[in-house]
Amino acid sequence: MTDRFLTREQVAEELATSKAQVYALIRRGDLRAMKIGGRGVWRVSRQDLEDYIARTYDETERWIVGHPFTDDGTDAED
Protein backbone atom coordinates (compact mmCIF):
# COMPACT_ATOMS: atom_id res chain seq x y z
CA MET A 1 0.00 0.00 0.00
CA THR A 2 1.30 3.45 -0.89
CA ASP A 3 1.43 6.20 1.69
CA ARG A 4 -1.43 8.67 1.51
CA PHE A 5 0.79 11.56 2.60
CA LEU A 6 4.39 12.17 1.64
CA THR A 7 7.12 14.20 3.29
CA ARG A 8 9.07 16.84 1.36
CA GLU A 9 11.94 14.36 1.29
CA GLN A 10 9.77 11.68 -0.32
CA VAL A 11 8.38 14.14 -2.88
CA ALA A 12 11.91 15.33 -3.69
CA GLU A 13 13.02 11.74 -4.23
CA GLU A 14 10.08 10.96 -6.51
CA LEU A 15 10.67 14.12 -8.57
CA ALA A 16 14.46 13.65 -8.52
CA THR A 17 14.94 17.14 -7.13
CA SER A 18 15.85 18.80 -3.83
CA LYS A 19 13.78 19.44 -0.71
CA ALA A 20 14.37 23.15 -1.32
CA GLN A 21 12.82 22.89 -4.79
CA VAL A 22 9.81 21.04 -3.36
CA TYR A 23 9.41 23.79 -0.75
CA ALA A 24 9.55 26.41 -3.53
CA LEU A 25 6.86 24.52 -5.48
CA ILE A 26 4.67 24.48 -2.37
CA ARG A 27 5.24 28.16 -1.52
CA ARG A 28 4.48 29.27 -5.10
CA GLY A 29 1.26 27.27 -5.00
CA ASP A 30 2.37 24.95 -7.81
CA LEU A 31 2.18 21.88 -5.56
CA ARG A 32 -0.69 21.62 -3.10
CA ALA A 33 0.39 20.72 0.44
CA MET A 34 -0.65 21.10 4.04
CA LYS A 35 1.22 22.24 7.10
CA ILE A 36 0.60 20.06 10.15
CA GLY A 37 1.13 20.85 13.81
CA GLY A 38 2.96 23.56 15.71
CA ARG A 39 6.30 22.80 14.10
CA GLY A 40 4.79 23.18 10.64
CA VAL A 41 5.58 19.81 9.14
CA TRP A 42 4.70 19.80 5.43
CA ARG A 43 2.81 16.90 3.85
CA VAL A 44 1.74 16.35 0.25
CA SER A 45 -0.98 13.87 -0.58
CA ARG A 46 -0.16 11.19 -3.12
CA GLN A 47 -3.06 12.44 -5.29
CA ASP A 48 -1.82 16.05 -5.19
CA LEU A 49 1.62 14.90 -6.31
CA GLU A 50 0.12 12.87 -9.16
CA ASP A 51 -2.04 15.85 -10.17
CA TYR A 52 1.04 18.11 -10.18
CA ILE A 53 2.95 15.64 -12.37
CA ALA A 54 0.05 15.39 -14.83
CA ARG A 55 -0.29 19.22 -15.00
CA THR A 56 3.44 19.58 -15.55
CA TYR A 57 3.36 17.07 -18.42
CA ASP A 58 0.45 19.01 -19.97
CA GLU A 59 2.25 22.35 -19.58
CA THR A 60 5.42 20.89 -21.09
CA GLU A 61 3.52 19.50 -24.06
CA ARG A 62 1.93 22.93 -24.69
CA TRP A 63 5.34 24.59 -24.43
CA ILE A 64 6.84 22.13 -26.93
CA VAL A 65 4.04 22.82 -29.42
CA GLY A 66 4.67 26.56 -29.08
CA HIS A 67 8.45 26.21 -29.37
CA PRO A 68 9.18 23.91 -32.32
CA PHE A 69 12.54 22.21 -32.51
CA THR A 70 14.72 23.21 -35.46
CA ASP A 71 17.31 21.10 -37.30
CA ASP A 72 20.16 23.41 -36.27
CA GLY A 73 19.83 22.36 -32.61
CA THR A 74 18.20 25.57 -31.39
CA ASP A 75 14.65 26.36 -30.45
CA ALA A 76 12.72 28.52 -32.90
CA GLU A 77 12.38 31.25 -30.24
CA ASP A 78 16.13 31.55 -29.51
N, C-alpha and C positions, 0 to 999 in steps of 0.2 A: 504494500500500500504506500502511495506517495504521501508526503507531508502536505497538509492543507496550507500551512503557513511556512514561509521560508525566511531565513535571516538574510541580512545584506551579504554576508559571506557566501551563502548558498546561491543567491541570485548572481553574484559576481562570478562564481565558478561556472554556473550554467551559461552565462553570457560571455565567458572568457574575457572578463574585464576586471577592473579593480573595485574595491568597496567604495572608494571615493567617487568613481564614476556612477555607481549605483545610487549613492547618496545624491549626486547632482541630478540624476534622472528623477528621483523622488521629489527633490526640492523644486525642480522646474515644472512638476506636474505631469511629466511624460510617463512616469510609472506610478500607478496608484499603490499606496501603502498606508499602513496605520502605525501610530506611535502608541506603545503600550506602557502603562505604569509610570511611576514617578521618575524613573531613570530614563524614560523615553527610548525604549527599545523598539527599533523598527522591524515590522514584519510585512511581507508581501505575500498575498495569497497566490497559490499555484495558478488559479484562473486569471488573475490580474497579470501575472508574468506571461502566460500564454497569449492573452489579449495584446499585451505590449509587443510581443514578438510578431504576431500576425499584422498589427498596424505598421510596424517597422518594415516588414516585407512589402506591404502595400505601398508605403511611402517610397521605398527604394525602387519599386517597379515603376511608379509614376515618374520619379526622377530620371530613371534610365530612358524612358520614352521621350522625355523632354530634353535629354542631353545625349543625342545619338553618338555612337562611337564612330570615329573616322579611321581610315586605313593607315594614316600617318602616326597613329599611336596617341593622338590627343583627342580630347573631347571637343565637340563642335563649338562649345561656348568659350574655350580657352583663347 
